Amino acid sequence: MDINQIIILIVAALFLFNGGKVLVGLVENLAYFQMSKNWPSVTGKVTKSEIRTVYVRGRNGVQTKFLPDVTYSYSINLEPFTSTRIFWGTPISKEHLETNQIVERFPTDSNVTIYYHPDKPHKSVLDRNETNLLWSGLFVSMTMLIGGIIFVTLYFYTR
């Protein structure tokens, strides 16, 4: 086995591992997305609502991305809880305007409806209907898995 084949195998393993990891997280989020349709709700309060800027290093250098940073608190049976989940999926965006629209929906000190897991009340969500991020997660995971399969095929082709 030469160095090129080793590199191809390492890249394939990384693609397959990361694609699988994203897919597992996606399946978990899809399950919670479905379950949350039947969760009870409670009124809570937004304690923080701002845009966080993050820098992501990629092939084309460092990219600026934006993340809604929303924290809310609520009580179930007099037990206090705090959470940051707005909807199922990670709402990171390269568009400041898009992130701002999310933050504006949940201003600091506003009362919000919070949907919580009846058996695990620390699991909660503000918007249980948003699915766009779940579909983009599916696209990312499938792309990585297909990339891994391509690299495995390439490995066997170069043997």
C-alpha positions as CSV (number, residue, x, y, z in Angstrom):
1,M,0.0,0.0,0.0
2,D,1.5,3.3,-1.0
3,I,1.1,6.7,0.6
4,N,-1.6,7.8,-1.9
5,Q,-3.8,4.8,-1.0
6,I,-3.3,5.5,2.7
7,I,-4.3,9.2,2.2
8,I,-7.4,8.0,0.2
9,L,-8.4,5.6,3.0
10,I,-7.9,8.3,5.7
11,V,-10.0,10.8,3.8
12,A,-12.7,8.1,3.1
13,A,-12.8,7.3,6.8
14,L,-13.1,10.9,7.8
15,F,-16.0,11.5,5.3
16,L,-17.8,8.3,6.4
17,F,-17.3,9.0,10.1
18,N,-18.4,12.6,10.0
19,G,-21.3,11.9,7.6
20,G,-22.5,9.2,9.9
21,K,-22.1,11.5,13.0
22,V,-24.1,14.2,11.3
23,L,-26.7,11.6,10.2
24,V,-27.1,10.3,13.8
25,G,-27.6,13.8,15.1
26,L,-30.1,14.5,12.4
27,V,-32.1,11.3,13.1
28,E,-32.2,12.3,16.8
29,N,-33.4,15.8,15.9
30,L,-36.0,14.4,13.5
31,A,-37.3,12.1,16.3
32,Y,-37.5,15.1,18.7
33,F,-39.1,17.2,16.0
34,Q,-41.9,14.6,15.6
35,M,-42.3,14.0,19.4
36,S,-42.4,17.8,20.1
37,K,-45.6,18.1,18.1
38,N,-47.4,16.5,21.2
39,W,-45.4,18.1,24.0
40,P,-47.1,20.3,26.5
41,S,-46.3,24.0,26.6
42,V,-45.6,26.6,29.3
43,T,-45.0,30.3,29.2
44,G,-41.4,31.4,29.8
45,K,-39.2,34.4,29.5
46,V,-36.4,35.2,27.0
47,T,-33.4,36.3,29.1
48,K,-31.0,36.9,26.2
49,S,-31.4,37.4,22.5
50,E,-28.5,38.5,20.4
51,I,-26.5,37.6,17.3
52,R,-23.2,35.8,17.9
53,T,-20.5,36.1,15.3
54,V,-18.5,33.0,14.7
55,Y,-15.5,32.4,12.4
56,V,-15.3,29.1,10.6
57,R,-12.1,28.0,9.0
58,G,-12.6,26.3,5.6
59,R,-10.9,25.6,2.3
60,N,-11.4,29.2,1.2
61,G,-10.0,30.7,4.4
62,V,-12.0,32.0,7.3
63,Q,-15.7,32.7,6.8
64,T,-17.9,34.8,9.0
65,K,-21.1,33.2,10.1
66,F,-23.9,34.3,12.4
67,L,-25.7,32.4,15.1
68,P,-28.8,33.4,17.0
69,D,-27.9,33.4,20.7
70,V,-31.2,33.1,22.5
71,T,-31.6,31.9,26.1
72,Y,-34.9,31.4,27.8
73,S,-36.1,30.3,31.2
74,Y,-39.2,28.5,32.4
75,S,-40.5,26.5,35.3
76,I,-42.2,23.1,35.4
77,N,-43.7,22.1,38.8
78,L,-41.8,24.9,40.4
79,E,-38.4,23.6,39.1
80,P,-36.5,26.2,37.1
81,F,-35.0,25.4,33.7
82,T,-32.9,27.3,31.2
83,S,-32.4,26.4,27.5
84,T,-31.1,27.8,24.3
85,R,-32.8,25.6,21.7
86,I,-34.8,27.7,19.3
87,F,-35.7,24.8,16.9
88,W,-34.4,21.4,15.9
89,G,-31.1,21.9,14.0
90,T,-28.3,24.4,14.2
91,P,-29.3,27.8,13.0
92,I,-25.9,29.0,11.8
93,S,-26.0,31.3,8.7
94,K,-23.7,33.4,6.6
95,E,-26.5,35.9,6.3
96,H,-26.7,38.5,9.1
97,L,-30.2,39.5,8.0
98,E,-31.5,35.9,8.2
99,T,-30.1,35.5,11.8
100,N,-31.5,38.9,12.8
101,Q,-35.0,37.8,11.7
102,I,-34.7,34.8,14.1
103,V,-33.5,37.0,17.0
104,E,-36.2,39.6,16.4
105,R,-38.9,36.9,16.9
106,F,-37.6,36.3,20.5
107,P,-36.6,39.7,22.0
108,T,-35.0,39.9,25.5
109,D,-37.6,40.1,28.3
110,S,-40.4,38.9,26.1
111,N,-42.8,36.1,27.1
112,V,-42.6,33.0,24.9
113,T,-44.4,29.7,24.5
114,I,-42.0,26.9,25.3
115,Y,-42.7,23.3,24.3
116,Y,-41.0,20.8,26.7
117,H,-40.5,17.0,26.9
118,P,-43.0,15.8,29.5
119,D,-40.5,13.2,30.9
120,K,-37.4,15.3,30.4
121,P,-38.5,18.9,31.0
122,H,-34.9,20.2,30.5
123,K,-35.4,19.3,26.8
124,S,-37.4,22.1,25.2
125,V,-37.9,24.1,22.0
126,L,-39.4,27.5,21.1
127,D,-40.4,26.7,17.5
128,R,-41.4,23.1,16.9
129,N,-42.4,23.6,13.3
130,E,-39.1,24.7,11.7
131,T,-37.8,22.0,9.4
132,N,-35.4,23.8,6.9
133,L,-32.4,23.1,9.0
134,L,-33.2,19.4,9.3
135,W,-33.3,19.1,5.5
136,S,-30.0,21.0,5.1
137,G,-28.5,18.6,7.7
138,L,-29.7,15.7,5.6
139,F,-28.0,17.2,2.5
140,V,-24.7,17.6,4.4
141,S,-24.7,14.1,5.9
142,M,-25.6,12.5,2.5
143,T,-22.9,14.5,0.7
144,M,-20.3,13.4,3.3
145,L,-21.4,9.7,3.1
146,I,-21.4,9.8,-0.7
147,G,-18.0,11.4,-0.6
148,G,-16.8,8.6,1.7
149,I,-18.1,6.0,-0.7
150,I,-16.4,7.7,-3.6
151,F,-13.1,7.7,-1.8
152,V,-13.5,4.0,-0.9
153,T,-14.2,3.2,-4.5
154,L,-11.2,5.3,-5.6
155,Y,-9.1,3.3,-3.1
156,F,-10.1,0.0,-4.7
157,Y,-9.8,1.4,-8.2
158,T,-6.2,2.4,-7.5
159,R,-5.1,-0.9,-6.1
